[in-house]
């Protein structure tokens, strides 16, 4: 039984190391400090305009100032990537990665626009910039929330 335990320890260590390197795994963020937001960094929605009436296919264009847009995982200081919050009342918790679901869209390849499909009705859109590990900056770098009307 002893040889098995000698093999188990390195495997457990290796597994923990892999999890810590996987930015999408919750264990990777236990006790990890959030990235300080660069002074003056801001994000904004270029298109559509607040109050616009649009069709079901909506092209959303993202803007940023004072911060570079890079793919998730890129550790370049002063950079991040976009998340689009759709019909979200409150920002996600700051101590965990931004969720990936219908209401929280990730643009981890550094995208600066997307065409989304929305049901008819009134919707809100907001950008939330994430760091290399999909965590919000400290303080969060978010756009003004806009309202659009889908016909």
N, C-alpha and C positions, 0 to 999 in steps of 0.2 A: 504494500500500500504506500510505502514511502516514496518510491519513484513517481507515482501518480501525483502526490502532493508537491513534489519538486517541479513537475511540469505545470501544475495548476497555477502556482503563484505567478510565473511569467505571463501566462495566458490572461489571468485576471488583470495584471498590470497593463498589458497591451490593450485589452478591451477598454479599460478606463481611459487610457491615452487616446484611443480612437474616438470615444464618446466626447472627450474634452475638445477634440479638434473639429467635431461635427457641429457647426454653428446652429443647425436646425434642431439639435437634440436638447431637451430641457436641462439635462445634467451638465451640459456645456456651460451653462450660465449661473450655476450655483455659486454665489459669492463673487461674481465678476462685476467689477465697477463699470458703470456706463461711460461711454466716450464723451468727453467734454465737447459741447457744441462750439464751433469756431465763432468768435465774436462777429456779429453782423450777418451771419448766415441766414438766408431765408429761402423759402420755396413758395411757389404760387401756381395757380391754375391759369394758363394763358387762354385756353379755350376748353369748353364753352364759357361764355360770360355768365356772371351771376344773374339769375332771373330768366335765362334764355328758354325758349320753347324749342325742343329738338325732337327728332325721330327716335325710334327705338335703338338704332345703331348710333352711338355717340362717340365721336373722336374727342379724346381728352388729351390736351397737350400740357406738359409739365414744364415749369420754369424754375430756375435756381439762381441765386446770387450769393457770392461769398463762400461758396463751397463747390467742389468738383463732384460731378456725378460719375461714379465708377461701379463696376459690378460688385455684388456681394462677395465678401471674402478678400477684396482688395484692401490691403492695410495702409494705403497711402494716407498720410495725415491730411486732414482737411477735406475728406471725401466721404460720400455716402451714396445711397440709392433710394429710389422712391418706393413708397407704398401708397396706394389709393384706398381711402376709406369711403365706402359707399353706404349711406344711410346709417352711419355710426354716431350715436349720441355722445359718447365719451371716448377719449383716447384709450388705447390699450394700456394695461399696466406697464410701467417703465422698467420693472425688474425681470421681464421675460421677453423673449423675441415677439415681434408683432405676429399675431396669428395669421395663418394662410387659410382663408375661407371665402365664401361668397361676398362678404362685406369688407375683407381686407385683402386687396390684390397686391402681390409682390412683383417688383420689377428688378429682380436681382441680376439681370444682365446689363443693367445700366440704361434701360430704355427711358425715353423721355416723352413717349406718347403711346396711346393704346386706343383701340376702338372696342368699346364695351356695349353689351346689349342690356337694355333695361326695360322693365314692364312699364306700360302707360301709368302716369301719375306723377307725383312730385317726389323728387329725390334730392339728397344732399351728397356733395363730393368734397373731400378734403385730402390733401397730401400730408404724409407723415414720413419724414426722412429717417432712414435707418442707417446704422453704421455697418461695418464689415460683417457683423454677426447678426444682422436683422434686429438689433436692439435700438430703441429710441435714443437720441442724444440727450445729454443733460445740460441745459434744459431741452425739452423736445423742440425740434424744428418742424413746425407745421404751418400749413397755409391757412388762409381765411377759409372758412367753410362756405361753399356756394350752394345755392338751390337752383335746380333746373326742373323744367316741366316736360315730361315725355308724353307725346300725343299718340 
